[in-house]
Amino acid sequence: MGLSSSTCEAEYPAVGTRALQWAPAVRPPQRQQRPLFRVGPYGVTLRSVHSAGSHDAHQLRQLFCRIFPLRRYQVDDLSMYFSSHTPPFGDLINHAWLVTYRGEPVGLRLFSYLPQRRIGHGAFVGLLPQTRGMGLGSWLVEQTKLQLAWDAHTLGQPQPLGYCAEVERSEDGVDAADRQIRQQRLQFHWQNGAQLLPVQYWEPDQALWSNSTSVHPMHLVFYAQAAASTITPALVRAVVEGLYCDVYRMPPETALLRQVLQCPSEVAL
């Protein structure tokens, strides 16, 4: 999706098809928010959006279309993040944040915690150009990590491994301006500590839930929860399986999942 973030391999157990079997037993609790990290640099605030019909939700949708004009077709899918559970499955903890400055919406953050994998998925993060230089991007990265840690805590889990994000490739831009924007988004992740995962990843189209086979090549980045964490093959597997099986609801035996796991990229970390 959009712009949205010392360990041994034994800490990343391989996640197989049985991982989903215990998902119903780990039902996320009702949304619990910690009020301690809702005010940021320059008095910027975060407001959690809980209702798809609220004024905040309307503002978030408008902002989404403004920041991601080529993704306007996904605006109706944002409602899943306004609920603490992902219906009808209920095994993701979702968050929708509206970022405001001096009472005006200037940014958004949409993400989920995947309890089966102990990782987060950063779906979208976006800020208006006038906020550049305020440090809000790095602040949102830290707030995302804090929220994911709290989500894991409410489930009685250890701290998360980190969170992943899908990033559009610059070479696939529709024109020079779009390619530059895509490169800037990837640069944002690098500057904030994300690592590029060594996989040839394909993002399924949202319509895949309706048996579409449309996919898009994307970069896949990972924000480790611990600064000195190492990217391992088992972690890469957990991230890819978490995206395809838990987020996009693809069957564990799907050919696309096997293809991505069997074809590592030559990207240097």
Secondary structure by P-SEA (a helix, b strand, c coil): ccccccccccccccccccccccccccccccccccccccccccbbbbbbbcccccaaaaaaaaaaaaaccccccccccccccccccccccccbbbbbbbbbccccccccccccccccccccccccccccccccccaaaaaaaaaaaaaaaaaaaaaccccccbbbbbbbbccccccaaaaaaaaaaaaaaaaacccccccccccccccccccccbbbbbbbbbbbccccccccaaaaaaaaaaaaccccccccccaaaaaaaaccccccc
